[in-house]
Amino acid sequence: MANPVLPSSGVLSPLGLDAVRISPGFWGDRVALNREVTIAHCREWEEREGWIGNFRGEGPRRGREFSDSEIYKLLEAMAWADHPDLPELAETVARVQEGDGYINTRWSGSRYTDLEWGHELYCYGHLIQAGVARLRMHGEDRLTRVATRAADHVCRRFMEGTETCGHPVIEMALVELYRVTGVERYLEMARRFVERRGLPALADIPFGRGYFQDDVPVRQAQVFRGHVVRALYLASGVVDVAVETGDEELLKAVEAQWERTVARRTHLTGGMGSRHQDESFGEDYELPPDRAYNETCASIASIMLAHRLLLATGDVRYADLTERTLYNMLATGVALDGRSFFYANPLQVRVPAVPHDGVNHAAEGGLRSPWFDVSCCPNNVARTLASLPAYLATSGADGVRIHQYTPGEISHGDLRLRVETGYPWDGTVTVRVLEGGAGRISLRVPAWASSATLAYQEAAASPDTRETRTVAPGYADVEREWRAGDALVLELPMEPRWTYPDRRIDALRGCVTVERGPLVYCAESVGDEPPLAEVAVRPGAPLSEHARGEVVELETEAVLGASPAGAWPYRDRPHGWNGGPAAALRLIPYHRWGNRGPATMRVWLPVAD
C-alpha cells in the first residue's frame, strides 16, 4: 500500500494514496500546488545553495552539517508525488555512497565523531524514509537500494554498544523499512536505539540532556520536553517500535506523555514549542503568544505522532488534534503561492517584518521566506502534502472511518465513496456511495461540534425521507448493506465562537480569541490599518461572517484606546482601558495571515473591560 505509516497491527489500518484520491478543494488545491510548484521550488533552491552540488563534488562543501537530509526529504516528496525528476536526483545521490553503505557529504573520512550534533543517523533516517516511499509507490530501484544499503550499514555499525544519534528519526525510518521488507534486524536496531536513550547515551551539553530526550529513559518520562522536533520524532519511533513488538507498556508511556503535553504545552493552533533559544517546549502552561516558536516541522512531527497513536488505539482525540494542526499549522507554513514559508509560527507579531527575496538567516516568524539557512520546513511541508491523502481515512474490522474532510474518493473492499464538501468554510459533508457492499461507515464529529446532525438518505429516495439524528463528538457510525446512490450527510455547526484560555496560562490572562469550525482566527494589520496594540474586544459581542470567495472572514466590534505616549506602564491600581471610539475589527483565518505583505498580527485579543 502507498502509505508512509503501515503498522502490522493496531485498531485501525490506514488507507493510502492508492485508496484515497483528493479532488479540488481546500486540501486538493494545496496538494496540486505542492506537486506543480513547491517541489520544483525546493529543488531550485537546493541547487542554488549548492546542497545538491555537494553530491557532485562541486567545490567546497556548502550548507549545514545536516543539509543532506533536505535532499532526502525532497526525494520522499517526489516519491509520494510520483514526480518525474526523482530518478535523476536519486542517481546523483547514489554516486556518493561508499562501498560499505556509508553515505554523507560532510563526515566522510571522520565518521561518527560527533553523534550529538553530527546528524549522520538523522540523515540516514530521511534517506530511508525516501526509500520506503519509493518502494511503496514504485518498487525497487536505484534509490531503494541506496536506502537499504545505508540501513544495513547502520545495523552493522550500531547493533552492539550504547550509541545513538542526537536527533531522532532513524527509529521510525528503520521500523517502516522493516514493515516493507520484513527484515527483522531493522526493527531490532530501532528497538535498541529507543531503549538506549536516557541511559544516558549522549554527552551532556549546555542545554542539558533533556534537549536530546536523553535525561531519562523513554518509559520513565512524564511529558515531552527538550527540542520539540526531536521529541516528537522520537515519540513517533517509539510508537512504531511498541506496535511492532507488542510492547503495551511502551505504548501507554507515550500516550500519557502526549496527553499531558497537549493539555499543558500546546498552543491553540496545535503548535508546539515556546522557546526560541533551543527550539524547545516550555514548562507547563508556558505558552506566550508573541514568543511562541511553533516550528512548522514540529507541527508536522505532531501530525505524524497523532496519526500513529490514532492507528494504534482508534481514539478520536488524536484525529481531533491532527485536524487542528493541519488547518492552523501545516496550512500556515506555506504561502498561498507555494513558494515561501514560515519556519516559526508565533501567535502575535508586534512589528512588521522587513521584506526580502533571499535566504532568511534568522528563521523568525513574521514573514514567509523563500528559503532558510536551515530549510527543513519547506521540504517537510513538501513531503507531508505529497502524502496527505494517507492521513484522511482508515479501515478496520467493521468498515471505513473518515477522519478528515476534503472532496475526493475513498475505496475499501467493495465500497467506493465520494466525499463532497466545502469544508472548512461550509459545515456540510456528504458521503455518497458509488459502489455498494456491506459494512460500517464512521464519520468523525469534531470535539468543537456540540450540535452536529447526521442524516441517512437511501438511494433514489426523496430528501424529505432522510433519517436524521443528533450526533455527539466522537465517531458517528452507520452500518448497513450499502447501495450505489445511498448517502450520509453530516451537518457540522459552523457558527463562530469566542474561545477563552485556561487561567493557568499567565501570558493569556485577560485575552480571548475566535474560532470557527476547525479554524483559529486572528486580527491582521497591514499598512495604515488600525494598530493592533490599541485594539480590545468585548467577548460575547456579535461575530458577523463575510464571504470572500470561498473564504469566510469574520468581523466584530473593537474598542480603540491606548495609554498616553511615554506614560509609565505600572500603577498602584488596576489599569482600565482608556475607551476610545468603537471600530469594526476584521478577523481572518490564521493560516491566511501574512499573504498581503509585512503585517502585525495577533490571535489572542485583549478584553476591553
Order of alpha helices (4+ residues) and beta strands (2+ residues): beta-beta-alpha-alpha-alpha-alpha-alpha-alpha-alpha-alpha-alpha-alpha-alpha-alpha-alpha-beta-beta-beta-alpha-beta-beta-beta-beta-beta-beta-beta-beta-beta-beta-beta-beta-beta-beta-beta-beta-beta-beta-beta
